[in-house]
């Protein structure tokens, strides 16, 4: 069954190029009315202009689609509020938000200025929170919404020289998890994509073959599925070069240490078993972990 976005309204941040542009074009091609948001700054986030967003809007319109441009800065909540207000005034609702805006300021942690750390966190993490909060009540009121966070393998697995980027991207997984619980009863599905793609931010470190294999268009199918009516909930998909996989945070079964044996030495002695991931647990919520360890404690000892 074909996935359509007819009568849906989508906001895509950072859509003036790269992944955001690819998302916006395909959403529009499948019937969505699209708000193309892009601050229009340089790769490190400086500057700003509307022309990048306007260029993508022109592409969409030339193909028969419906789109408007916005140059709001995701780091400013008032800009995101204005974006949401303008979208509703123009199209009547907001069904989809793809949080895609991002910048890079890569340096080793020892050489990084804290202003560069904060700037990257502000765009990726705080920017996604700002945009999500701006559309949240609208989505609740219409009992429908799809929000997509953009995480990264750098946030989950780490990459040298990307402490700021990695911290922000890991934070987005946590934000997704919490918003899932808060939005579930309003049919707001919150998911995340971890894309691997050649974009303005990464293109200068890739050779020609990788540029072809990592075209942004190869990420689009996974991202659009995650904001469709059929979207799963609280799911992280990795996508790039034709591969789509699911990422999950899991726990080992662990080891119970009886009273009197809860020492660093006991943990060291049991570490091989503690770290054994041959059998793992995927926990549904933070409180579910608490429940599990309380049950384990009760099964091993009685507190009088």
FENPELIN-V540940 format. One record per pair of residues at least 6 apart in sequence whose C-alpha atoms are under 8 Angstrom apart, sorted by the first residue. I is the first residue (numbers start at 1). J is the second residue. If there is no record, write none. Layout:
I J
I J
This chain:
3 30
3 225
3 228
4 30
4 31
4 228
5 27
5 28
5 30
5 31
5 32
5 228
6 30
6 31
6 32
7 31
7 32
7 33
8 31
8 32
8 33
8 94
8 95
8 96
9 32
9 33
9 34
9 35
9 91
9 93
9 94
9 95
9 96
10 27
10 32
10 33
10 34
10 35
10 94
10 95
10 96
10 97
10 98
11 34
11 35
11 36
11 37
11 94
11 96
11 97
11 98
12 20
12 23
12 24
12 34
12 35
12 36
12 37
12 97
12 98
12 99
12 100
13 20
13 36
13 37
13 38
13 74
13 97
13 98
13 99
13 100
13 101
14 20
14 21
14 36
14 37
14 38
14 39
14 99
14 100
14 101
14 102
15 21
15 22
15 23
15 24
15 36
15 37
15 38
15 53
15 56
15 100
15 101
16 36
16 37
16 38
16 40
16 52
16 53
16 54
16 55
16 56
17 52
17 56
17 199
17 200
18 198
18 199
18 200
18 216
19 100
19 197
19 199
19 216
19 217
19 219
19 220
20 100
20 101
21 56
22 216
22 217
22 220
23 220
23 223
23 224
24 34
24 36
25 56
25 59
25 60
26 220
27 33
27 34
27 224
28 34
28 60
28 65
28 66
28 67
29 60
29 63
29 65
31 65
32 65
32 66
33 65
33 66
33 67
33 91
34 66
34 67
34 68
35 67
35 68
35 69
35 70
35 87
36 53
36 54
36 56
36 57
36 67
36 68
36 69
36 70
37 53
37 69
37 70
37 71
37 72
38 50
38 52
38 53
38 69
38 70
38 71
38 72
38 73
38 101
39 48
39 49
39 50
39 70
39 71
39 72
39 73
39 74
40 47
40 48
40 49
40 50
40 51
40 52
40 53
40 71
41 47
41 48
41 49
42 48
43 103
43 104
43 200
43 201
44 103
44 104
44 105
45 102
45 103
45 104
48 71
49 71
50 69
50 70
50 71
53 69
53 70
53 71
54 68
54 69
57 67
57 68
57 69
60 66
60 67
61 67
70 83
72 79
72 80
72 83
73 79
73 80
74 80
74 101
74 123
74 126
74 127
74 128
74 130
74 131
75 122
75 123
75 126
75 127
75 130
76 127
76 130
77 127
77 130
77 131
77 134
80 130
80 131
80 134
81 131
81 134
81 135
84 94
84 134
84 135
87 93
87 94
88 94
93 138
93 142
94 135
94 138
94 139
94 145
95 139
95 144
95 145
95 146
96 145
96 146
96 147
96 227
97 131
97 132
97 135
97 146
97 147
97 148
98 147
98 148
98 149
98 150
99 128
99 131
99 147
99 148
99 149
99 150
100 149
100 150
101 123
101 124
101 127
102 120
102 123
102 124
103 120
103 123
103 124
103 201
104 120
104 165
104 201
105 116
105 117
105 120
105 162
105 164
105 165
106 161
106 162
106 164
106 165
107 161
107 162
108 160
108 161
108 162
108 163
109 161
109 162
109 163
116 164
117 163
117 164
117 165
118 164
120 164
120 165
120 168
121 164
121 165
121 167
121 168
124 165
124 168
124 169
125 168
125 169
125 171
125 172
128 149
128 172
129 175
132 147
139 145
139 186
139 188
140 183
140 186
140 188
143 186
143 187
143 188
144 186
144 187
144 188
145 186
145 187
145 188
145 189
146 188
146 189
146 190
146 226
146 227
146 228
147 188
147 189
147 190
147 191
147 227
148 190
148 191
148 192
148 193
148 223
148 226
148 227
149 172
149 173
149 176
149 190
149 191
149 192
149 193
150 169
150 172
150 192
150 193
150 194
150 195
151 169
151 170
151 172
151 173
151 192
151 193
151 194
151 195
152 166
152 169
152 170
152 193
152 194
152 195
152 196
153 194
154 162
154 165
154 166
154 169
155 165
155 166
155 167
155 168
155 169
155 170
155 171
156 166
156 169
156 170
158 166
159 166
173 192
176 190
176 191
176 192
176 234
177 190
177 234
179 190
180 188
180 189
180 190
180 191
180 233
180 234
183 189
183 190
189 227
189 231
189 232
189 233
189 234
190 233
190 234
190 235
191 226
191 232
191 233
191 234
191 235
191 236
192 226
192 234
192 235
192 236
192 237
193 222
193 223
193 236
193 237
193 238
193 239
194 236
194 237
194 238
194 239
195 219
195 238
195 239
195 240
196 214
196 219
196 238
196 239
196 240
196 241
197 211
197 214
197 215
197 216
197 218
197 219
197 240
197 241
198 206
198 210
198 211
198 214
198 215
198 216
199 215
199 216
203 211
213 241
213 242
214 240
214 241
215 240
215 241
216 240
218 239
218 240
218 241
218 242
219 239
219 240
219 241
219 242
222 237
222 239
222 244
225 231
226 232
235 246
235 247
236 246
236 247
236 248
237 244
237 245
237 246
237 247
238 244
238 245
238 246
238 247
239 245
248 282
249 282
249 283
250 280
250 281
250 282
250 283
251 277
251 280
251 281
251 282
251 283
252 274
252 275
252 276
252 277
252 278
252 279
252 280
252 281
253 274
253 276
253 277
253 279
253 280
253 281
254 273
254 274
254 275
255 270
255 273
255 274
256 296
256 297
257 266
258 300
283 289
